[in-house]
Amino acid sequence: MEIERKILGINKEEFVLRLRKLKAKKVFEALVRVKYFDFEDGSIRAKKDLLRLREFVQKGKEPYTELVYKIYKGVKGGCKYFEELESRFDGKKHFKTLSDFLLGLGLKHTLSYEKKRTLYTLGKMHFEIDEHPKMPAFVEIEGSSPKEINKAVKLLGLQEYEQTADSISELIKRKYPHLSLNGLKFR
């Protein structure tokens, strides 16, 4: 089960310093290419589930691809809950191959964008710092419960920042209506 909450408008450099002081471990930093898929009738999105394909491109390393189906379980305690079915594929060719495979099954490509992600861990907590073009960075905190996420927010001094369980699409629609997530890329 994935339990997550976004903390908006962070200063990445200051936040990373806070994590390092706590001895958090940097797991990776990558450019992430994202594609969403759905059936023609929009039945995946209608359930608030998602079918996502991501390619992680890290300096000096071979890229890898993740194929994920997330089953929406609701929002509780200010956190979004998903059950995740996920597979990882190492190597360059898989992003295109899996994209073509999904299209061949009759799914349609509904959304694509890029972001930069830096992942830190501290114990069982995950801190995913996401940077999208033309908007402030945010961190997505993943933990075992809303209570654990609240502890992390307090420990890192993030109480004054806006917190949300919004998806990236909902966030952009609400806070950055002048932007379109589809096609958002670093130039």
RAQUIZI-V777909 format. One record per backbone hydrogen bond with DSSP energy under -1.0 kcal/mol. NH is the residue of the N-H (numbers start at 1). CO is the residue of the C=O. Records with the same first field share a line. If there is no record, write none. Layout:
# RAQUIZI-V777909
NH->CO  CO
This chain:
# RAQUIZI-V777909
2->82
4->80
5->141
6->164
7->139
8->162
10->137
15->11
16->12
17->13
18->14
19->15
20->16
21->17
22->18
23->20
24->19
25->121
27->119
28->119
30->117
31->57
32->115
33->55
34->113
35->53
36->111
37->51
38->108
42->39
46->42
48->45
49->44
50->70
52->68
53->35
54->66
55->33
56->64
57->31
61->58
64->56
65->89
66->54
67->87
68->52
69->85
70->50
71->83
73->81
76->79
79->76
80->4
81->74
82->2
83->71
85->69
87->67
89->65
91->63
97->93
98->94
99->95
100->96
101->97
102->98
103->99
104->100
105->101
106->103
107->102
108->38
110->36
111->36
113->34
114->184
115->32
116->131
117->30
118->129
119->28
120->127
121->25
122->125
125->122
126->142
127->120
128->140
129->118
130->138
131->116
135->132
138->130
139->7
140->128
141->5
142->126
143->3
149->145
150->146
151->147
152->148
153->149
154->150
155->151
156->152
157->154
158->153
161->158
164->6
171->167
172->168
173->169
174->170
175->171
176->172
179->176
183->112
184->181
